[in-house]
Structures are given as C-alpha cells and as structure tokens.
Amino acid sequence: MLIFCLYAALLLGLGLLDARRRRSVADFFVNGRSSGAWHTGFSLIASCIGGSATMGMAGLAWQVGTPAFWWLGSGACGLALLTFFLAEKVRASGAYTMPEMVAAWLGPRARTLVSLIIVPAWLAILAAQFTAMGKLTAALTGLSPDTALWAGAAVITAYSCLGGQASVIRSDLPQCLLLLLGTAVAAVWLFVHDAAPLSGLRIELVNEAFGPGKFTYFMLIMGGSYLVCPMLFGRILSARDAGSATAGAWLAVGGLAASAALIVVLGVLCRGLVPHTVAPDDVLSTAMTLMPPWAGMLLLVALLSAVLSSADSCVITASTVLCNDILGRRDVRLCRVVTLCLGAGGLALATRGHGILDLLLMANDIYVCGAVLPVFLAMLMKRGAVRPSFALAAMLAGGAGGLASAMSGEIAFGYAGMALSVLAMLCGRFLPLRPDASPALR
C-alpha cells in the first residue's frame, strides 16, 4: 500500500507542476513540439508497453512459449513500416491529431468517421489498462478487486487530466527505464530460483498452441495497430523536427523487439514459480507475491510504470481526438473535462469483467479493420488522389467487418472487411470518372 501511495503522490505532484507551468494548447496536445529523439523514442516504447504487453504477454508466454514474442514483435514490425513510410510526413503535417491529418488526404468526412472509430476503440484499450492496474493494486495493497480498480483508474485519469501530453511525455522516460530495470531484475531472480523452464525451451515462431492462424492475426491486427496509430502519431507530432521523429521511432523499433524478448523470458521463467492453475492474466501479479519482498516490489514498480505510461497515453489520445476532431475545439479546460469523462467510461467498461486480452483485441479488430489500411494507403499517395466517397466506403466496410469479428469471434469477418477496404481504396484511386461526374470529383 505504501509503494502505491508514494507512486501515486509523485505522479500527481508532477502533474500539478506541469499544470501550473504549461497552459498552452500546444503543450497539452503535442508537448509544444519540443521532444528530442531520445524522449520521442522512449515515449513511444513506454506508450506501447502497457498492461497488455506485460501482464498479458507474459501470461501468453507462460502458456505457449516463444511465439508470444509476436505480441510486441508484430508491433515492432508495424512501427518499422510507420517509420520508413510515414514518420516524416506525419511530423511535417503540423497537425495536432491523426484525424486532422486524415482530412488533408481524404477529406473532412473521413476525419469525422475515423475519429468516431478511434474514441471507442481507445476507450476499450484504456479499460484494458485499468483492468491491469486493478490487478496490480489488489495484489500488492490487499484492497478488494473493485476498490483497487477504482483507485488505479482515479490516479491515471487525474494525472492525465492535469498536464496533458506534456506531463505524459515527461514521465515516459523514467517510467520506461523503471520498466526495463524491474523486469530484467525479476527475470534474473527467477532464473537463479529455477532455470529449468528455459533449459528445455524451443525457439519457435509458431507451435501447436500458437499456430499460423494466430500468427497471421497478430501480424495483421496487432501489427496494424502500430502502423497507423493516433497514440504513436501523437508522439511523432510532438517531436522537435522530422529528424528527431524518425530517429526516435527507429530507437523505439529496437526497444520494442528487445522488450518483447525480455518479457517472453520472464513469462516462461514464471513456470518454475507460479502454479499451473493460475489464470494467464494473473501470472505476474501472482509471481510478485511469491518472490522475496524486494524482488516483488521491483516488479511491481516496473508493472505500474508500464500500465501508467500506456494508460495515460490512451486517455490523452482519446480526449484530444474527441475535442479537436469531433467537437472541433482546441481548449485545455474542455479537454480536461473530456479526459475525466473518458476515464469514467473506461472504468465502467473495465468493471464488466472482460480480460485484458479480450478488451485489447476487441478494440484492435474495430480500429485496424476500419481505419488503418485506408489511411495508410492514402498517405502513400498524393493528397486528394483517392475520391472521398470511396475512402468513406473503405472505412465503413472495414469497420463493419471488424465489428462483426469482435462480436462473433470469427476473424474471417475482419479479414473480409480489410479486403473490401483495400478494394474500395484502389477503386477510388484508379477507376476513371464518368464524363458527367461532379467537378468536385475531378
């Protein structure tokens, strides 16, 4: 309980300082565009490695072994494509949010539609982070699960509300370092305690428990969520210049790959400590209680850092998009109110009892199928190269497929939606116009 209270007090104190010093819209939305390459890179890493990529990924490694690497490994691949093809365009746009950029390539209606996809999707991701935070808080403080969930969500929402993007990016570097240090120390202790789980481990890309179908899903859906991501675009838009944005993004690609390997090792080593009856999402929180107090405390701080650095990014992403692109207002006070409302919505969703993985994959299904491919393909082309009506059709078809996939559990719907989305974009680019077409479409 003491560690949690001290951590929360430190974060809220930093948030109050930032709220007093930084009051401009640019500070709240894009950190005043002042982030260098190192801050950009570590902020990208910290934003990507949240509750799902620690507790969820370690639990998956505990179950299936090394193929769990693709949880973050697919993200590293998606971020590499983003860095190579889009990073300079993103930073050069001078936008405040990703949907604002979408308007330049696909028109204002596409901006509204992609915003309406982003906000609920990121609300589900936020709920996943709140769920992880609740599990951590309950395991180490002795609070009831419901009370722990409320306490964790309150700290995350309040901190995000105070300083906005400036506070989030400022805290990402130390939180990322704490995350890497804590997980590395925990892995070393587990290895000394019982190295047997690693001795017979096979290095596999896929296996019986994680087949080609899951690999394809992770690469397309999980990886796609890093290719065109409003949260990651926000970090790139906050960079000092295009060079800092690109260098920071490449740093993050390497950091994600290395972190994925470390978390897989940590999850596999937990087989020598955690009983096989434990639920996968609870593997790390259970391991903390079975380690010596000092080791469990270090792992707790690492996981708290992971969850907080990702959760605050999620709520700021959703609130800035809602204010800037749906409500059409860049107002710090309004954005703070919206942040509080979204935090309450994420908490309500988290209390429904969905698992971390379920919430994350539900959000990714809808967002990736509906927004990623149309936006990525459009940004590879010249501005205005795709007719807006076809871009809207592409988003609606993909989003419908993703929603059907999320509700039914049949990923074939999502793949079908993505295929229709690509087809609509290609038609909008290459089909000739009718002679009597409106001048606006010429």
C-alpha positions in Angstrom: 0.0 0.0 0.0 2.8 2.4 0.9 4.6 2.0 -2.5 1.3 2.6 -4.4 0.5 5.7 -2.4 4.0 7.1 -2.9 4.0 6.4 -6.6 0.5 8.0 -6.9 1.6 11.1 -4.9 4.7 11.5 -7.1 2.8 11.3 -10.3 0.0 13.7 -9.2 2.7 16.1 -7.9 4.4 16.2 -11.3 1.0 16.6 -12.9 0.2 19.6 -10.7 3.6 21.2 -11.5 3.0 20.7 -15.3 -0.5 22.1 -15.0 0.9 25.3 -13.4 3.8 25.7 -15.8 2.2 24.6 -19.1 -1.1 26.0 -20.1 -1.0 26.4 -23.8 -2.9 24.3 -26.2 0.3 23.2 -28.0 1.7 22.0 -24.6 -1.4 20.0 -23.7 -1.9 18.5 -27.2 1.7 18.0 -28.6 4.1 18.9 -25.8 4.9 22.2 -27.5 6.6 20.1 -30.3 9.8 20.1 -28.2 10.6 16.3 -27.8 14.1 15.3 -29.0 14.9 11.9 -30.5 15.5 10.2 -27.1 12.4 11.5 -25.5 10.4 10.6 -28.6 11.8 7.1 -28.7 11.4 6.2 -25.1 7.9 7.8 -25.0 7.0 5.5 -28.0 8.3 2.5 -26.1 6.6 3.4 -22.9 3.3 4.0 -24.7 3.4 0.6 -26.4 4.4 -1.5 -23.4 1.3 -1.3 -21.1 -0.6 -3.7 -19.1 -1.4 -5.9 -22.1 2.2 -6.1 -23.3 3.5 -7.0 -19.8 0.9 -9.0 -17.8 -1.0 -10.2 -20.9 2.1 -11.1 -22.9 3.9 -12.7 -20.0 0.8 -14.8 -19.4 0.8 -15.8 -23.1 4.4 -16.8 -22.9 3.7 -18.8 -19.8 1.1 -20.7 -21.9 2.6 -21.0 -25.4 6.3 -20.2 -25.1 8.4 -18.2 -27.5 5.6 -17.5 -30.1 4.3 -15.0 -27.6 7.1 -12.7 -28.9 4.8 -11.7 -31.7 2.6 -9.8 -29.3 5.1 -6.9 -29.3 7.2 -8.3 -32.2 4.3 -7.6 -34.6 4.1 -4.1 -33.1 7.8 -3.6 -33.9 7.2 -4.6 -37.5 4.2 -2.2 -37.8 6.2 0.6 -36.2 9.1 0.0 -38.6 6.8 0.4 -41.6 5.3 3.6 -40.0 8.8 4.9 -39.5 10.0 4.1 -43.0 7.0 5.3 -45.0 5.1 7.8 -42.9 7.1 9.4 -40.0 8.5 12.3 -41.9 5.0 13.0 -43.5 3.4 12.9 -40.1 5.8 15.4 -38.5 5.8 17.7 -41.5 2.0 17.9 -41.4 2.0 20.2 -38.4 -1.3 18.6 -37.2 -2.4 18.2 -33.6 -4.0 14.7 -34.1 -4.1 11.9 -36.5 -7.6 12.6 -37.8 -6.6 16.1 -38.6 -4.1 14.7 -40.9 -6.7 12.3 -42.4 -8.7 15.4 -43.5 -5.8 16.5 -45.7 -5.7 13.2 -47.6 -9.2 12.0 -47.5 -11.5 15.0 -46.7 -13.4 16.2 -43.6 -16.0 13.5 -43.6 -13.2 10.9 -43.4 -11.8 12.8 -40.5 -15.1 12.6 -38.6 -15.5 8.9 -39.3 -12.0 7.9 -38.3 -12.4 10.0 -35.1 -15.7 8.1 -34.3 -13.8 4.8 -34.7 -10.8 5.9 -32.6 -12.6 7.2 -29.5 -14.5 4.0 -28.6 -11.5 1.8 -29.6 -9.1 3.6 -27.4 -11.7 3.6 -24.6 -11.6 -0.2 -24.8 -7.8 -0.1 -24.7 -7.9 2.2 -21.7 -10.3 -0.2 -20.0 -7.7 -3.0 -20.5 -5.0 -0.8 -18.8 -7.4 -0.1 -15.9 -8.0 -3.8 -15.6 -4.3 -4.5 -15.4 -3.8 -1.6 -12.9 -6.6 -3.0 -10.7 -4.9 -6.5 -10.6 -1.6 -5.0 -9.6 -3.0 -2.7 -7.0 -5.1 -5.5 -5.5 -2.2 -8.0 -5.4 0.2 -5.6 -3.5 -2.1 -3.5 -1.3 -4.6 -6.0 -0.2 -7.5 -3.9 -1.4 -10.6 -5.6 -2.8 -10.5 -6.0 -6.6 -13.3 -3.4 -7.1 -11.6 -0.9 -4.8 -8.2 -1.4 -6.4 -9.7 -0.9 -9.8 -11.3 2.4 -8.8 -8.1 3.6 -7.1 -5.9 2.8 -10.1 -8.3 4.4 -12.6 -8.5 7.5 -10.4 -4.8 8.0 -10.3 -4.3 7.5 -14.0 -7.2 9.8 -15.0 -6.2 12.6 -12.6 -2.6 12.6 -13.7 -3.5 12.7 -17.4 -6.0 15.5 -16.8 -3.6 17.8 -15.1 -0.7 18.1 -17.6 -1.9 16.5 -20.8 0.7 15.4 -23.4 3.5 17.4 -21.8 3.2 15.5 -18.5 2.8 12.2 -20.2 5.9 12.5 -22.3 7.9 14.0 -19.4 7.2 10.9 -17.3 7.6 8.3 -20.0 11.4 8.2 -20.0 11.9 7.4 -16.3 8.9 5.0 -16.4 10.4 3.2 -19.4 13.7 2.8 -17.6 12.0 1.6 -14.4 10.0 -0.9 -16.5 13.1 -2.3 -18.2 15.1 -2.4 -14.9 12.3 -4.1 -12.9 11.5 -6.8 -15.5 15.2 -7.5 -16.0 15.9 -7.9 -12.2 12.8 -10.1 -11.9 13.9 -12.3 -14.8 17.4 -12.7 -13.2 15.9 -13.7 -9.8 13.5 -16.2 -11.5 16.4 -17.7 -13.4 18.5 -18.1 -10.3 15.5 -19.6 -8.5 14.7 -22.2 -11.2 16.3 -22.1 -14.6 14.7 -25.4 -15.8 11.9 -23.7 -17.8 14.5 -22.2 -20.1 16.7 -25.2 -20.4 14.2 -27.2 -22.5 12.7 -24.2 -24.2 12.4 -24.4 -28.0 12.8 -21.2 -30.0 9.7 -21.3 -32.2 7.9 -18.8 -34.4 4.7 -20.8 -34.2 3.8 -24.1 -32.5 0.7 -26.2 -31.7 -0.6 -23.8 -29.1 0.1 -20.7 -31.3 -0.5 -21.7 -34.9 -0.2 -19.9 -38.3 -3.7 -18.5 -37.9 -2.8 -16.7 -34.7 0.5 -15.6 -36.2 -1.4 -14.1 -39.1 -3.8 -12.4 -36.8 -1.1 -10.9 -34.7 0.8 -9.6 -37.7 -2.2 -8.1 -39.4 -4.3 -6.9 -36.5 -1.8 -6.3 -33.7 0.9 -5.1 -36.1 -1.6 -3.0 -38.0 -2.5 -1.1 -34.8 1.1 0.2 -34.7 1.2 1.1 -38.4 -1.4 3.9 -38.3 -1.9 4.7 -34.6 -3.2 8.0 -33.2 -1.3 7.5 -30.0 2.0 6.9 -31.8 1.3 9.7 -34.3 0.8 12.0 -31.3 4.3 11.2 -30.1 5.8 11.9 -33.6 3.8 15.1 -33.9 5.3 16.2 -30.5 8.9 15.8 -31.9 11.1 18.8 -32.4 11.5 18.1 -36.1 11.3 15.3 -38.7 14.8 14.1 -37.9 14.1 13.7 -34.2 10.8 12.0 -35.0 12.4 9.4 -37.4 15.4 8.7 -35.1 13.2 8.3 -32.1 10.9 6.0 -33.9 13.8 3.7 -35.1 15.0 3.7 -31.5 11.5 2.5 -30.4 11.5 -0.3 -33.0 14.7 -1.8 -31.5 13.4 -1.2 -28.0 10.1 -3.0 -28.7 11.9 -6.0 -30.1 14.3 -6.2 -27.2 11.5 -5.7 -24.7 9.4 -8.5 -26.3 12.3 -10.9 -25.9 12.7 -9.9 -22.2 9.0 -10.3 -21.4 8.8 -13.7 -23.1 11.8 -14.9 -21.0 10.1 -13.5 -17.8 6.8 -15.3 -18.6 8.5 -18.6 -19.4 10.5 -18.5 -16.2 7.3 -18.0 -14.2 6.6 -21.6 -15.0 9.1 -22.5 -12.3 7.3 -20.5 -9.6 3.6 -19.9 -10.4 1.1 -22.8 -10.0 -0.4 -24.0 -13.3 -3.9 -23.3 -12.0 -3.4 -19.6 -12.1 -5.2 -17.6 -14.9 -2.7 -16.3 -17.6 -3.6 -12.6 -16.9 -2.7 -13.2 -13.2 0.7 -14.8 -13.7 2.9 -11.8 -13.0 0.7 -10.4 -10.2 0.9 -13.9 -8.6 4.7 -14.1 -9.1 5.1 -10.8 -7.3 3.5 -12.3 -4.1 5.8 -15.4 -4.3 9.1 -13.6 -4.8 11.1 -12.1 -2.0 9.7 -8.7 -0.9 12.5 -6.7 -2.6 12.1 -8.5 -5.9 8.3 -8.4 -5.9 8.5 -4.6 -5.1 10.8 -4.0 -8.1 8.5 -6.0 -10.4 5.5 -4.0 -9.0 7.1 -0.7 -9.8 8.0 -2.0 -13.3 4.5 -3.1 -14.0 3.0 0.1 -12.5 5.2 2.1 -14.8 4.1 0.0 -17.8 0.4 0.4 -17.1 0.6 4.1 -16.2 2.7 5.1 -19.2 0.4 3.4 -21.6 -2.9 4.2 -19.9 -2.2 8.0 -19.7 -1.3 7.9 -23.4 -4.6 6.2 -24.2 -6.8 8.6 -22.4 -5.0 11.7 -23.7 -5.2 10.3 -27.3 -8.9 9.7 -27.0 -9.6 13.1 -25.3 -7.6 15.2 -27.8 -9.2 13.5 -30.7 -12.7 14.0 -29.3 -12.0 17.7 -28.6 -10.0 18.5 -31.7 -11.7 16.4 -34.4 -15.3 15.7 -33.2 -16.1 18.8 -31.1 -13.9 21.0 -33.2 -12.3 22.8 -30.2 -8.7 23.1 -29.0 -9.4 24.1 -25.5 -7.4 22.9 -22.5 -10.3 23.2 -20.0 -12.7 21.3 -22.2 -10.0 18.6 -22.9 -9.6 18.1 -19.1 -13.3 17.7 -18.7 -13.4 15.2 -21.6 -10.5 13.3 -20.1 -12.4 12.9 -16.8 -15.4 11.6 -18.7 -13.4 9.2 -20.7 -11.7 7.9 -17.6 -15.1 7.2 -16.1 -16.2 5.5 -19.3 -13.0 3.3 -19.3 -13.7 2.4 -15.6 -17.3 1.4 -16.4 -16.1 -0.8 -19.2 -13.4 -2.4 -17.1 -15.9 -3.3 -14.3 -17.8 -5.5 -16.8 -15.2 -8.2 -16.2 -13.6 -8.6 -19.6 -10.0 -9.9 -19.6 -7.1 -7.8 -20.7 -6.6 -9.7 -23.9 -10.3 -9.6 -24.8 -10.5 -5.8 -24.4 -7.4 -5.2 -26.4 -8.3 -7.5 -29.3 -11.9 -6.2 -29.5 -10.5 -2.6 -29.9 -7.9 -3.6 -32.4 -10.5 -5.5 -34.5 -12.6 -2.5 -35.0 -9.9 0.1 -35.4 -7.5 -1.8 -37.6 -10.1 -3.1 -40.0 -11.9 0.2 -40.3 -9.1 2.8 -40.3 -5.6 1.5 -40.7 -5.5 0.4 -44.3 -7.5 3.3 -45.8 -5.3 5.9 -44.0 -2.0 4.1 -44.8 -2.8 3.6 -48.5 -4.0 7.2 -48.8 -0.8 8.6 -47.2 1.3 6.6 -49.6 -0.4 8.5 -52.4 -0.6 12.2 -53.2 -3.1 14.2 -51.3 -6.5 14.0 -52.9 -5.6 11.1 -55.0 -8.5 8.9 -53.6 -12.0 10.1 -54.1 -13.5 10.9 -50.7 -16.7 8.8 -51.2 -14.6 5.7 -51.9 -12.5 6.4 -48.8 -15.6 6.6 -46.7 -16.8 3.3 -48.2 -13.5 1.7 -47.4 -13.7 2.7 -43.7 -17.3 1.7 -43.4 -16.7 -1.7 -45.0 -13.6 -2.4 -42.9 -15.2 -1.2 -39.7 -18.3 -3.3 -40.2 -16.0 -6.4 -40.7 -14.0 -5.5 -37.6 -17.2 -5.1 -35.5 -18.6 -8.4 -36.8 -15.3 -10.0 -35.9 -15.3 -8.5 -32.4 -18.8 -9.6 -31.7 -18.8 -13.0 -33.2 -15.2 -14.0 -32.5 -14.8 -15.0 -36.2 -11.7 -13.2 -37.5 -12.8 -14.1 -41.1 -15.2 -11.2 -40.9 -12.3 -8.9 -40.1 -10.2 -10.1 -43.0 -13.1 -9.8 -45.4 -13.7 -6.2 -44.2 -10.0 -5.4 -44.8 -10.1 -6.9 -48.3 -13.2 -4.8 -49.1 -11.5 -1.8 -47.7 -8.4 -2.2 -49.9 -10.6 -2.8 -52.9 -12.6 0.4 -52.3 -9.4 2.4 -51.9 -8.0 1.1 -55.2 -11.2 1.8 -57.0 -11.3 5.3 -55.6 -7.7 5.8 -56.9 -7.8 4.1 -60.3 -11.4 3.9 -61.6 -12.0 6.5 -64.3 -14.6 9.2 -63.6 -17.8 9.4 -65.7 -17.9 12.3 -68.1 -20.8 13.8 -66.3 -19.2 13.5 -62.8 -19.4 16.4 -60.4 -16.5 18.9 -60.8 -15.7 18.3 -57.1 -14.6 14.8 -58.0 -12.4 15.7 -61.0 
